[in-house]
Each structure stands twice: as C-alpha cells, then as structure tokens.
C-alpha cells in the first residue's frame, strides 16, 4: 500500500480512537515517542504534585507528613491503585524498592513457601546441600529473561541451597518435577515483545506443586494480566514503563492473599514489622502484603507515581489492549509497505495471543539506524546486537505516530 493510502487510514483510525483524548494528559512534543517500554512519558499532573510534596509536605509540615500527608501508608495505598491494572484485589500489592530487590524477595519467599531449599549450605555454585523438608531444591528461571532477573535468581538459589535451572517458557511444562520449588518467568519478553501464556504456565506450575513468580515489567499497563483470576502466587513489576511513574520510580510486589500468612521475606526490615515503632530486637512480620516492605519508603518517587496513576481513573485496561493490538498491527503493515523487502525482520509474533505492546525488528547496523531515527524525531531504542525496539503506549501513541515512524524507518534504507 502506498504512502497516500496509509496516511488517510491513520487519520481515520485516530478519529475513531476512544483513547485519543488521553494524550493531552501527558507532556509531549511533536516527536514520535515509541520508547514507553523503557520510560513512560510524563503525566501533566506529576510536577505539581511533586512540588507540593517538596514545598508543603516536606518544607512546611516536615515530620508531621508521615501521618498528616499519608506518607506512612503510601506503599499499600499506591499498591491498591496498581492492583486493578494487573487484575488483583486490594491488599495484595505493596510498592517499594526496585524490581531487582522485589525479585529477590519473591524467589527466596517462593522457595520458603514451597518448603524447599536446603537445611545446610550449598557448594557455592547453586547446587543444593541437604534437602529441605519439602524435598524441593530446584528453581526454574526464564532463560530468555532480562539479565537482572537471572542474576538475582542465581543468587537466591545459592542462598537457599537450590539448583538454578534456566529454561525457556515453552520448556517449563516438561522441566517441572517434584524437585521444583519455584519458577520465575517474564510475562512479556523484553527483547522480542513475545507474550507468554501466563494462565497455562501458572496452571502447569501449580500442578507440579511449585510456586509461580511472574515479572510484569513489560505487561502491566499495556494488557490485562489477571493475577487473581489465574491463581498467580507472586509477581513483581516496575512502574516507570507503561505506568509512567518516572525514572527509577519504585517497583511493586504482589503476594497472593492465601500466601500472605506464610510469606517469609528474606529482607525483614523495621517497616515490615508488626510494631515498627516498638523497636524490639525480635522480628514479628506485619500481617498481609505489608510484610513485603523493608525500609523507609522513597516518598518523593512514590508520590510522583501516585499522581501518574491518576490518568488510569477512567481507563479500561481492555480498551488499552484493544488499541495496543491495533497499533502494532498497523505498524507492522506500514513497515511492510514502506521498508524495502529484506531490510528488516520482525521478531515479534504475529498472533495477538503471543504479542505484548512492543514490536522488535532485526536489521543490519541497527544501532546506527536507531540513532538516525532519533535524529528524525522517531524515538525507539536499540538492543545488542541487531534489534530495534518500538514500544506502543496506547494512552498517548496514535496511529498517525505509527505511520510516521514506519515511513521514516523506510527512508533509512
């Protein structure tokens, strides 16, 4: 299809877009911003909220803000704002720390929930010592995962005396056994944008008697997750991508309600104590998801995130998913129309059931191609050795943006 035909189609799609008005709630210019899968755009409500937190809450109220401004309850209050976006009832998500720290809590906590690990030290290479009471001494980890998840899982396995076994998500059902304590998987692959089958894989993990842990960094805010519906045990995620919480905004930890009484965090801090101001030498965990807290919350980042989440007040995650799929479909169609044959190869699956909200294209000299795209006002990112990544945030990306991005990409070759 030629350029004159694609542009009117984009205009028609934008005119019919029920989410088109959301773009006005973000600080954006005339660039095409397709990197929301790395850092979401700034919601307009955030600067004023941060200024209030600094000038009034910190500057005037000072220590009183822990109570009067609600600082103390921010981790669970903001967790409840995230909950409906990932299909969770209130009281199961606590916000704080980084994704990496929460992965550590989740993996060690999962092994303990499974009654796995060893009663003695391993050999330092991830191999177990004496089996724990549950006889489960193996942790499965997504072999295609974002590197940090693998690093953390390896450390958690060593500390719990488990063997770490990297497998692809497709290999998980066949790799599960009576030895499996926990399985850590990504909902959406960070390089290719492939969406993995959370319901089916979670069911397989449970059938084997193991604990499921899902990393939602590339799915929360882009598509329905259904944590409660599908019986997920533990989950983690960041908030600076599709949730637009800002650079380094705090991550979150989901602990299924049924597991909360037995969730044993490897990082017991004073903030997760049942009586945090009792300052007792012995640790008694707080009830519920609060036991996922550790130290003093990072209040300024949390309040920025809380303001950012207000854009979701009247937005359906199902509508977001519908637009996401339409955007990625249209982008792939535009790429086929504008980019010379053989210049790029899509790594992102075509079936909607296997696609997140990202398109990854492989091409020669990809790093230089992305630099030239950015110079032309199309912002995506590059992953070694040859991958162009384009993230589609339905709240502020339109079909005209998609057409322009593909047209400029075609001019690179």
C-alpha positions as CSV (number, residue, x, y, z in Angstrom):
1,X,0.0,0.0,0.0
2,X,1.4,3.4,-0.9
3,X,2.0,6.4,1.4
4,X,-1.0,8.4,0.2
5,X,-3.2,5.4,1.2
6,X,-1.6,4.8,4.6
7,X,-1.9,8.4,5.8
8,X,-5.7,8.6,5.4
9,X,-6.1,5.3,7.1
10,X,-4.1,6.6,10.0
11,X,-6.3,9.7,10.2
12,X,-9.5,7.6,10.1
13,X,-8.2,5.3,12.9
14,X,-7.2,8.3,15.0
15,X,-10.6,9.8,14.6
16,X,-12.3,6.7,15.8
17,X,-9.9,6.2,18.8
18,X,-11.7,6.3,22.1
19,X,-8.4,6.8,23.9
20,X,-7.2,9.7,21.7
21,X,-8.0,12.3,24.3
22,X,-5.7,10.7,26.8
23,X,-2.6,12.2,25.0
24,X,-3.5,15.6,26.4
25,X,-2.7,14.4,29.9
26,X,1.0,13.9,29.1
27,X,3.9,16.3,28.4
28,X,4.8,15.5,24.8
29,X,6.1,17.4,21.8
30,X,6.0,16.6,18.1
31,X,8.4,13.7,18.2
32,X,7.0,10.1,17.8
33,X,7.7,8.6,21.2
34,X,7.9,4.8,20.9
35,X,10.1,4.1,23.9
36,X,7.4,3.9,26.6
37,X,8.5,0.3,27.2
38,X,11.7,1.8,28.7
39,X,10.5,5.1,30.2
40,X,6.9,6.3,30.1
41,X,6.1,9.9,29.2
42,X,5.5,12.5,32.0
43,X,1.8,12.9,33.1
44,X,0.9,16.6,33.4
45,X,-0.3,16.1,37.0
46,X,3.1,15.0,38.3
47,X,5.1,18.2,38.5
48,X,2.6,20.0,40.7
49,X,2.2,17.0,43.0
50,X,5.9,16.7,43.4
51,X,6.2,20.4,44.1
52,X,3.5,20.2,46.8
53,X,5.3,17.2,48.3
54,X,8.6,19.2,48.5
55,X,7.4,22.6,49.4
56,X,4.4,22.0,51.6
57,X,4.6,18.4,52.9
58,X,8.3,18.3,53.4
59,X,9.0,22.1,53.6
60,X,6.2,23.1,55.9
61,X,4.7,20.1,57.6
62,X,8.0,18.2,57.8
63,X,7.8,15.2,60.1
64,X,4.1,15.6,60.5
65,X,3.6,14.5,56.9
66,X,4.2,10.9,57.8
67,X,0.7,11.0,59.4
68,X,-1.0,14.1,58.0
69,X,0.0,13.7,54.4
70,X,-0.3,9.9,54.4
71,X,3.4,9.1,53.8
72,X,3.3,6.1,56.1
73,X,0.6,4.3,54.2
74,X,1.8,5.2,50.7
75,X,3.3,1.7,49.9
76,X,0.0,-0.1,50.3
77,X,-2.2,2.7,49.2
78,X,-0.4,3.1,45.9
79,X,-0.3,-0.7,45.6
80,X,-4.1,-0.7,45.7
81,X,-4.1,1.8,42.8
82,X,-1.9,-0.6,40.7
83,X,-4.0,-3.7,41.7
84,X,-6.9,-3.3,39.2
85,X,-4.4,-2.8,36.3
86,X,-2.9,-6.3,36.9
87,X,-6.2,-8.0,38.0
88,X,-5.7,-8.1,41.7
89,X,-8.0,-7.3,44.6
90,X,-6.9,-4.7,47.2
91,X,-4.5,-5.7,49.9
92,X,-2.1,-7.8,47.9
93,X,0.4,-5.3,46.4
94,X,3.0,-3.3,48.2
95,X,5.0,-0.6,46.4
96,X,8.7,0.0,47.2
97,X,12.3,-0.9,46.4
98,X,13.4,-1.8,42.9
99,X,12.3,-4.6,40.7
100,X,15.5,-6.4,41.4
101,X,15.1,-6.3,45.1
102,X,11.5,-7.5,44.8
103,X,12.6,-10.4,42.5
104,X,15.0,-11.4,45.3
105,X,12.2,-11.3,47.9
106,X,9.9,-13.2,45.7
107,X,12.3,-16.0,44.7
108,X,13.5,-16.7,48.3
109,X,10.0,-16.3,49.6
110,X,8.7,-18.7,47.0
111,X,11.3,-21.4,47.9
112,X,10.3,-21.0,51.5
113,X,6.6,-21.2,50.7
114,X,7.3,-24.5,48.8
115,X,9.1,-25.9,51.8
116,X,12.2,-26.2,49.6
117,X,15.8,-25.4,49.6
118,X,18.3,-27.0,51.9
119,X,19.0,-27.2,55.6
120,X,22.7,-26.7,55.0
121,X,24.8,-24.6,52.7
122,X,25.2,-25.5,49.0
123,X,28.5,-25.7,47.2
124,X,28.5,-22.1,46.1
125,X,27.6,-22.9,42.5
126,X,23.9,-23.1,43.1
127,X,23.8,-26.8,43.9
128,X,21.9,-27.8,47.0
129,X,23.0,-29.0,50.3
130,X,20.8,-31.3,52.3
131,X,17.2,-31.2,51.0
132,X,14.7,-29.2,53.0
133,X,11.6,-30.6,54.5
134,X,9.6,-30.3,51.2
135,X,12.3,-32.0,49.1
136,X,12.2,-29.2,46.6
137,X,15.6,-28.0,45.7
138,X,15.4,-26.6,42.2
139,X,14.4,-23.1,40.9
140,X,13.5,-22.7,37.2
141,X,14.2,-19.3,35.6
142,X,13.3,-18.0,32.2
143,X,16.5,-18.5,30.1
144,X,15.5,-15.5,27.9
145,X,14.8,-13.2,30.8
146,X,16.1,-9.7,31.4
147,X,19.6,-10.3,32.8
148,X,19.0,-8.9,36.3
149,X,16.2,-11.5,36.9
150,X,18.7,-14.2,36.1
151,X,21.4,-12.7,38.3
152,X,19.0,-12.4,41.2
153,X,17.6,-15.8,40.8
154,X,21.1,-17.3,40.8
155,X,22.0,-15.6,44.0
156,X,18.6,-16.6,45.6
157,X,19.2,-20.2,44.6
158,X,22.7,-20.2,46.2
159,X,21.4,-18.7,49.4
160,X,18.6,-21.2,49.7
161,X,20.7,-24.2,48.6
162,X,18.8,-24.7,45.4
163,X,19.9,-25.6,41.9
164,X,19.1,-23.0,39.3
165,X,17.9,-24.3,36.0
166,X,17.4,-21.9,33.1
167,X,14.7,-23.0,30.6
168,X,12.6,-21.2,28.0
169,X,9.0,-20.6,28.9
170,X,8.0,-23.2,26.3
171,X,10.1,-25.8,28.1
172,X,8.7,-25.2,31.5
173,X,5.9,-27.8,31.5
174,X,8.4,-30.5,30.5
175,X,11.0,-29.3,33.0
176,X,8.8,-29.3,36.1
177,X,9.2,-32.1,38.6
178,X,8.8,-32.9,42.3
179,X,12.1,-31.1,42.8
180,X,10.8,-27.8,41.5
181,X,10.3,-25.2,44.3
182,X,9.7,-22.0,42.3
183,X,9.5,-20.8,38.7
184,X,10.4,-17.2,37.7
185,X,9.1,-16.1,34.3
186,X,8.6,-12.9,32.3
187,X,5.1,-12.2,31.1
188,X,6.4,-10.3,28.0
189,X,9.9,-10.9,26.6
190,X,11.9,-7.6,26.8
191,X,13.7,-8.2,23.5
192,X,11.1,-9.6,21.2
193,X,7.8,-8.4,22.7
194,X,6.5,-12.0,22.9
195,X,3.7,-12.5,25.3
196,X,3.9,-15.8,27.2
197,X,0.9,-17.8,28.3
198,X,0.5,-16.9,31.9
199,X,-2.7,-18.9,32.6
200,X,-1.4,-22.1,31.1
201,X,2.1,-21.9,32.6
202,X,0.8,-21.0,36.0
203,X,-1.6,-24.0,35.9
204,X,1.3,-26.3,35.0
205,X,3.5,-24.9,37.8
206,X,0.7,-25.5,40.3
207,X,0.1,-29.0,39.0
208,X,3.7,-29.8,39.9
209,X,3.3,-28.3,43.4
210,X,5.6,-25.4,42.8
211,X,5.2,-21.6,43.3
212,X,4.8,-19.2,40.3
213,X,6.5,-15.9,40.1
214,X,5.8,-13.5,37.2
215,X,7.8,-10.4,36.1
216,X,5.2,-8.0,34.8
217,X,7.6,-5.1,33.8
218,X,6.6,-5.2,30.1
219,X,2.9,-6.0,30.6
220,X,1.4,-4.0,33.5
221,X,-0.4,-1.0,32.0
222,X,-0.3,-2.5,28.5
223,X,-2.6,-5.5,28.7
224,X,-4.8,-7.5,31.1
225,X,-2.8,-9.7,33.4
226,X,-5.4,-11.4,35.7
227,X,-3.2,-12.3,38.7
228,X,-6.1,-13.3,40.9
229,X,-8.1,-14.9,38.2
230,X,-5.3,-17.2,37.1
231,X,-4.0,-18.0,40.6
232,X,-0.6,-16.4,40.4
233,X,1.3,-16.8,43.6
234,X,3.8,-13.9,43.5
235,X,4.5,-11.2,41.0
236,X,6.8,-8.2,40.6
237,X,7.0,-5.3,38.3
238,X,8.4,-1.8,37.7
239,X,6.3,1.3,37.3
240,X,8.3,3.6,35.0
241,X,7.3,1.9,31.7
242,X,3.6,1.7,30.8
243,X,2.6,3.0,34.2
244,X,4.6,6.3,33.6
245,X,5.9,6.6,37.2
246,X,9.1,8.4,36.2
247,X,12.8,7.3,36.1
248,X,13.6,5.0,39.0
249,X,10.1,5.0,40.3
250,X,9.5,2.3,42.9
251,X,8.6,-1.2,41.9
252,X,5.9,-3.4,43.5
253,X,5.5,-6.9,44.9
254,X,2.3,-8.9,44.7
255,X,1.7,-11.6,47.3
256,X,-1.5,-13.7,46.8
257,X,-3.7,-13.3,49.8
258,X,-3.7,-17.0,50.6
259,X,0.1,-17.0,50.9
260,X,0.4,-13.9,53.0
261,X,0.3,-15.6,56.4
262,X,3.3,-17.8,55.4
263,X,5.2,-15.4,53.2
264,X,8.7,-15.2,54.8
265,X,10.6,-12.3,53.3
266,X,14.4,-12.6,53.2
267,X,14.6,-8.9,53.9
268,X,12.8,-8.3,57.2
269,X,13.0,-4.6,57.9
270,X,11.6,-2.3,60.5
271,X,8.9,-1.1,58.1
272,X,7.5,-4.6,57.7
273,X,7.4,-5.2,61.5
274,X,4.0,-5.7,63.1
275,X,5.0,-3.0,65.6
276,X,7.5,-0.9,63.7
277,X,7.9,1.7,66.4
278,X,8.2,-0.8,69.2
279,X,11.9,-1.1,68.3
280,X,12.0,-4.6,69.7
281,X,15.1,-6.9,69.0
282,X,12.9,-9.7,67.8
283,X,11.1,-9.6,64.4
284,X,7.4,-10.2,64.0
285,X,6.1,-9.7,60.5
286,X,3.2,-7.4,59.8
287,X,0.0,-9.0,58.5
288,X,-0.8,-9.1,54.9
289,X,1.2,-7.8,52.0
290,X,2.8,-5.3,54.4
291,X,5.5,-7.9,55.2
292,X,6.9,-7.1,51.8
293,X,8.0,-3.7,53.0
294,X,11.7,-3.3,54.1
295,X,13.0,0.1,55.0
296,X,11.8,3.7,54.8
297,X,9.7,4.3,51.7
298,X,11.1,6.6,49.0
299,X,8.4,9.1,49.4
300,X,9.1,11.7,46.7
301,X,9.2,9.0,44.0
302,X,6.1,7.3,45.4
303,X,4.0,10.5,45.4
304,X,5.1,11.1,41.8
305,X,3.9,7.6,40.9
306,X,0.7,8.1,42.8
307,X,0.0,11.2,40.7
308,X,0.9,9.4,37.5
309,X,-1.5,6.6,38.2
310,X,-4.4,9.1,38.2
311,X,-4.5,9.0,34.4
312,X,-6.0,5.5,34.8
313,X,-9.0,6.6,36.8
314,X,-11.5,6.3,33.8
315,X,-9.5,4.0,31.6
316,X,-10.3,0.3,30.9
317,X,-7.3,-2.0,30.6
318,X,-9.3,-3.9,28.0
319,X,-9.6,-0.8,25.8
320,X,-5.9,-0.3,26.2
321,X,-5.2,-3.8,25.0
322,X,-7.6,-3.4,22.0
323,X,-5.8,-0.2,20.9
324,X,-2.3,-1.8,21.6
325,X,-3.0,-4.6,19.2
326,X,-4.4,-2.2,16.6
327,X,-1.3,0.0,16.8
328,X,1.1,-2.9,16.5
329,X,-0.9,-4.4,13.6
330,X,-0.9,-1.1,11.8
331,X,2.8,-0.6,12.4
332,X,3.7,-4.0,11.0
333,X,1.5,-3.3,8.0
334,X,3.2,0.2,7.5
335,X,6.6,-1.4,7.8
336,X,5.8,-3.9,5.1
337,X,4.5,-1.1,2.9
338,X,7.4,1.4,3.5
339,X,10.5,-0.6,4.2
340,X,12.3,-2.4,1.3
341,X,11.9,-6.1,1.4
342,X,14.5,-7.9,3.4
343,X,15.8,-4.8,5.1
344,X,14.1,-5.7,8.5
345,X,12.8,-8.9,10.1
346,X,10.1,-8.9,12.8
347,X,11.0,-10.8,15.9
348,X,7.6,-10.2,17.4
349,X,5.0,-12.9,17.0
350,X,2.1,-12.2,14.6
351,X,-0.7,-13.9,16.7
352,X,-2.3,-11.5,19.1
353,X,-2.2,-14.1,21.9
354,X,1.6,-14.1,21.7
355,X,2.2,-10.3,21.4
356,X,2.8,-7.7,24.0
357,X,2.7,-4.0,23.3
358,X,6.1,-3.9,21.5
359,X,7.5,-4.6,18.1
360,X,11.1,-5.7,17.7
361,X,12.7,-5.6,14.3
362,X,16.1,-7.1,13.4
363,X,18.2,-5.3,10.9
364,X,21.8,-4.7,9.9
365,X,23.6,-1.8,11.6
366,X,20.6,-1.5,14.0
367,X,22.4,0.9,16.4
368,X,23.2,3.4,13.7
369,X,19.7,3.1,12.2
370,X,18.2,3.9,15.6
371,X,20.4,6.9,16.1
372,X,19.3,8.2,12.7
373,X,15.6,7.6,13.5
374,X,16.1,9.6,16.7
375,X,17.6,12.4,14.7
376,X,14.5,12.4,12.6
377,X,12.2,12.6,15.6
378,X,11.2,8.9,16.0
379,X,12.2,7.7,19.4
380,X,12.7,3.9,19.9
381,X,15.6,2.0,21.3
382,X,18.3,-0.5,20.3
383,X,19.3,-3.8,21.9
384,X,22.5,-5.6,21.1
385,X,23.4,-6.9,18.6
386,X,20.8,-6.0,16.0
387,X,17.4,-5.3,17.4
388,X,15.3,-2.1,17.0
389,X,12.6,-2.0,19.7
390,X,9.4,0.1,19.4
391,X,7.0,0.3,22.4
392,X,3.4,1.3,21.9
393,X,1.8,3.1,24.8
394,X,-1.9,3.3,23.9
395,X,-2.6,6.2,26.3
396,X,-0.5,8.6,24.2
397,X,0.6,7.0,20.9
398,X,-1.7,7.5,17.9
399,X,-2.0,5.9,14.5
400,X,-0.5,8.9,12.8
401,X,2.6,8.4,15.0
402,X,2.8,4.8,13.8
403,X,2.5,5.7,10.2
404,X,5.2,8.4,10.5
405,X,7.5,6.1,12.4
406,X,7.3,3.4,9.7
407,X,7.7,5.9,6.9
408,X,10.8,7.4,8.4
409,X,12.2,3.9,9.0
410,X,11.7,3.1,5.4
411,X,13.8,6.2,4.4
412,X,16.7,4.7,6.4
413,X,17.4,2.1,3.7
